[in-house]
């Protein structure tokens, strides 16, 4: 999966993690309720990893396919 977004978009895509308080401030200033912003911290801490990954619990769409079908048209218009 490394480089998938960059490969699909044919441009560099870089991730840079920022401190949670800075991230929360960005979310809140864009209209997200503070409580919802705190949910993002819970997700980062593993909230979404409680359900085992099984064929019944997961979509058959691969990350690369999502990048091709959804991300690329949204970014490149």
Number of C-alpha atoms within 10 A of each C-alpha: 7 6 14 15 20 13 14 15 17 11 10 10 11 9 5 4 7 9 7 14 12 10 14 22 14 13 17 15 10 9 10 13 12 13 10 13 19 15 13 15 15 12 11 12 10 9 12 10 10 7 9 10 10 8 8 8 9 10 9 9 9 10 12 16 13 12 19 17 12 11 16 15 11 10 9 7 6
